[in-house]
Amino acid sequence: MKQPTSPRTLAATVTVVSLVAFLLLAFAARLPQPLAWDAALQSGIRNSQTPLLTTFLTGLTWFGNTYVQVTTDVVLIMASLVLRQFRYATSFALIGLMELGNQVIQEVIGRTRPDSLVQSASDSFPSGHPLHIVLLGGFLVAMLLPRIAGSGRKLAIVIVFLVIVVLMGFSRVYLGFHWPTDALGGFLLAVPALQFVLFVHQRLPQRKHALR
């Protein structure tokens, strides 16, 4: 009888597949012109705008901008240090470094935004909003689920999280900030990044550290 796949094997497989897919998208993002399906999908999404949806997605995407990302990371790190939770302070700092690394990747790839009217200090690939929401949100969900009783409640939390993740990626394309492959690239890069953060977090000492 075939043995079920272990969680570690599954996580490793997902990580490798995500990295390979990300590298392929990064290569495509370096091409002079976007892929035909990428441009067509971006145009189709942009042409389906409505005032109500635009207002909603504009508000949602605000939570992922660079200033909010940095502020959130700093607040979480400081709160963890005040509570003497060194593991969490380290993990949140690591998440912040991953987000900074994403901006470096954006500069290296150098992909232009699909909408020339969009004002942004960074390049397009990969999108930082999906990366941020998957990294930070995924870490918080992973820490929260073991403390929640009942499979139904756990499933509800996961579903809400996934809906927010999808909407965040969709909003970046809808508002003209990114190509669809930019958002997908952010998701794919976030998967191994989150796996690494969880790996480090689980191996840090659990005792509280007094501030020096």
Residue pairs with C-beta under 8 A, 6 or more apart in sequence:
5 13
11 195
14 191
14 195
15 191
15 192
15 195
18 188
18 189
18 191
18 192
19 188
19 192
21 188
22 126
22 185
22 188
22 189
25 125
25 126
25 181
25 184
25 185
25 188
26 105
26 109
26 125
26 126
26 185
28 34
28 35
28 38
28 181
29 109
29 111
29 124
29 125
29 126
29 179
29 181
29 182
29 185
30 109
30 110
30 111
33 39
34 42
34 114
34 179
34 181
35 181
38 179
38 180
38 181
39 114
39 179
41 173
41 180
42 114
42 173
42 179
42 180
45 170
45 173
45 174
45 180
46 115
46 173
46 174
46 176
48 174
49 174
53 174
54 174
54 175
57 167
57 170
57 171
57 174
57 175
58 171
58 175
60 164
60 167
60 168
60 171
61 129
61 168
61 171
61 172
61 175
61 177
62 68
64 128
64 129
64 130
64 132
64 133
64 168
65 129
66 121
66 122
66 128
69 96
69 99
69 128
69 132
70 96
72 136
73 92
73 93
73 95
73 96
73 99
73 136
74 96
76 88
76 92
77 89
77 92
77 93
77 96
80 86
80 88
80 89
80 92
81 89
81 211
82 211
83 208
84 208
84 209
84 210
84 211
85 208
86 204
86 205
86 208
86 209
87 201
87 204
87 205
87 206
88 201
90 200
90 201
90 204
91 139
91 197
91 200
91 201
91 204
94 196
94 197
94 200
95 135
95 136
95 139
95 197
98 131
98 135
98 193
98 196
98 197
99 128
99 131
99 132
99 135
102 126
102 128
102 131
102 186
102 189
103 122
103 128
105 125
105 126
105 189
106 122
106 123
106 124
106 125
106 126
106 128
107 122
107 123
109 123
109 124
109 125
109 126
110 123
111 123
111 124
111 125
111 179
111 182
112 123
112 124
113 120
113 123
113 124
113 176
113 177
113 178
114 124
114 176
114 177
114 178
114 179
115 176
115 177
117 176
118 175
118 176
118 177
120 177
122 128
124 177
124 178
124 179
124 182
125 178
125 179
125 181
125 182
125 185
126 182
126 183
126 185
126 186
126 188
126 189
127 169
127 172
127 177
127 178
127 182
127 183
127 185
127 186
128 186
129 168
129 169
129 171
129 172
129 183
129 186
130 165
130 168
130 169
130 172
130 183
130 186
130 187
130 190
131 186
131 187
131 189
131 190
131 193
133 164
133 165
133 168
134 165
134 186
134 187
134 190
134 191
134 194
135 190
135 193
135 194
135 197
137 161
137 164
137 165
138 161
138 190
138 194
139 194
139 197
139 198
139 201
141 157
141 158
141 161
142 194
142 198
144 157
145 154
145 157
145 158
148 154
148 157
165 187
169 183
169 184
169 186
169 187
170 183
172 178
172 182
172 183
173 179
173 180
173 182
173 183
